[in-house]
Amino acid sequence: MGNFIKLINGETPVLTDFYATWCGPCQAMSPILKQVKNGLEDKITVVKIDVDKNQAAANRFNVRGVPTLVLFKKGQVVWRKSGVMPAEQIMNEIQPFL
């Protein structure tokens, strides 16, 4: 988890997708997150965290359901949503934090 902490404390905002491999809605988020990354390019880093393999990270950030998206800026949680949503909605909601 050390690399993740180092990443979220950096200058570039980090959109983190807390997911599980067995979760259907989580699988639907993959192409959506690619659209978000393509739309925002260098303004953001997108990271996926498997909650089953990284329970410490899920617990630390109080992830209770998947998919949960968390936007970190300089180590702080600045935006958070659970569930599947369109790429355009994600980009519109996180834009003020970039």
SVG drawing of the C-alpha trace seen along z (x, -y; Angstrom):
<svg xmlns="http://www.w3.org/2000/svg" viewBox="-25 -24 31 37">
<polyline fill="none" stroke="black" stroke-width="0.4" points="0.0,0.0 3.0,-2.3 3.2,-3.0 -0.5,-3.8 -0.1,-6.3 2.9,-7.9 0.8,-8.2 -2.3,-9.8 0.0,-12.3 1.4,-13.5 0.5,-16.6 -1.7,-14.9 -5.2,-14.0 -5.8,-10.2 -9.2,-8.7 -9.3,-5.4 -11.8,-2.6 -12.3,-0.3 -13.7,2.9 -14.0,6.7 -13.5,9.2 -16.8,10.9 -18.8,7.7 -20.7,7.2 -21.2,3.4 -17.4,3.1 -16.7,4.7 -19.0,2.2 -16.9,-0.6 -13.7,0.4 -14.6,-1.1 -16.2,-4.1 -12.9,-4.8 -11.0,-4.5 -13.3,-7.2 -12.7,-9.4 -8.9,-9.0 -9.0,-9.7 -11.1,-12.8 -9.0,-14.2 -5.6,-13.0 -2.7,-14.2 -4.9,-16.1 -5.6,-12.8 -4.3,-9.4 -6.7,-6.5 -6.0,-3.5 -7.9,-0.3 -7.8,1.4 -9.2,4.9 -10.8,4.8 -10.4,8.6 -6.6,8.3 -6.2,5.0 -8.5,5.1 -6.3,2.7 -6.8,0.0 -10.6,0.7 -10.8,0.5 -8.7,-2.6 -10.9,-4.6 -14.2,-3.1 -15.1,-1.3 -18.2,0.7 -19.6,1.4 -18.2,1.8 -17.7,0.1 -16.7,-3.0 -14.8,-5.8 -12.6,-8.0 -10.8,-11.1 -7.7,-12.0 -5.9,-15.3 -2.6,-15.8 -3.6,-12.9 -7.1,-14.1 -10.4,-12.6 -12.1,-15.4 -14.9,-13.4 -16.5,-10.0 -19.3,-8.1 -20.5,-4.5 -22.2,-2.7 -21.9,-2.9 -22.3,-6.2 -21.6,-7.6 -18.1,-8.9 -19.6,-12.4 -21.1,-12.6 -17.9,-11.5 -15.9,-14.1 -18.4,-16.9 -18.4,-16.1 -14.6,-15.8 -13.7,-18.8 -13.8,-21.4 -11.1,-19.4 -8.6,-19.2"/>
</svg>
